[in-house]
Amino acid sequence: MTRFQIDGERMLADLGKLRTFGACGNGVKRRAFTDADIASRKWLATRMTEAGLTVHIDPVGNVFGMPGEATNCILVGSHSDTQPEGGWLDGALGVIVGLEVARAAREAGGPPIACVSFQDEEGRFSTLTGSRVWTGALSLEDADQLVDADGACFAQERQKAAQIGPVANVPPEWFRAFLELHIEQGPVLDTTGERIGVVSDIVGIAGERMSFIGEQNHAGTTPMRLRKDAFQALVRFTDALNTKLRTIVGPATVWTIGHVVVHPNAASVVPGRVDFSVQWRDPSDRLLQDMRTVIHQTAKETADTNGIEWQHSNYNAIPATRCDPTIVSVLERAARTAAPNAWRPMTSGALHDAANVSKLMPMGMLFVPSINGISHNFDEDTAIADLVLGAQTFAQAVNLLVN
Ligand SMILES: [Zn+2]
């Protein structure tokens, strides 16, 4: 049964308005707690009030819109802060569709739906800061120790939450489930021409810092056969790793050597040391462990054959997250009806607030296509028809869930 229906035009108008806060070309600059972010959160709070929702601001600036008496409602939303150079839809789409779903449900006389914009999902201070504090994964005391790349303190910056409205805790017990609509931020749907992705799980992320230590020497006088070149070792390691990992990985596995520091990084010196990051992602925590074994073996073999030393730091991992099976089946039902033969179940390769919230309540996510798979970029975009279809499918899933 459909108890409420969203207004696509009104949703697009609000999405267009949110885009004006921090607008920069086709994209936006709306980092957490900047003037543009605070102004956008004030505007969002006003729109919630106009929709008959009660606004609650928590101590880290997460903005909630509650439908009257706050018990046992479904929470929908995402984040409205952006990367330093962000797209107009990353997070914003889920926040505005969340507002529209809560508003439409309220106009229809129920069911009670609450909406949220989490703060600092994009990691000005740390990964998913707002939802981590709200779900208790990060204590407020620990969060208050965080400092951004320019030396600004979280403890000080979060005081700006009071500019949006009175600040108080928002107990997670008020909610019984969380749903998030998001752009895919990757090329899968755009490539297949499909219009909806139902997220089955969110990848786990593992990572380490490693170093090869060889021998720094003169680039003119040291014969090739006597060199202990740390950079050449890294190249051989990367090559060997690509070959070996391909034999054990799944369809969603990715691995990246993303940060490399060569020492002394000079044209006439054989590199004596190279420090680098290795990060790998997959929805299976077991495979993440197996990959770790292969990465270690390969690094050790490379060091031995090249007569150099290998070091590595502590292993870090964020476990993979499974979406709630009941919510997944409801999202699939809605997707089958809205986009027959044009939807797919898929893994999210990006982290989302939903991963944190899933520790406290059943969670589900829906994706819409990203044109050319581009995100975290001013050029990020999605076809208007896909935004509306995604919003309608999402709203229909909420309808199915409350029936
Ligand atoms: Zn996002």
Boltz pocket constraint, residues with backbone or C-beta under 6 A from the ligand:
constraints:
  - pocket:
      binder: B
      contacts: [[A, 79], [A, 90], [A, 91], [A, 121], [A, 182], [A, 351]]
      max_distance: 6.0
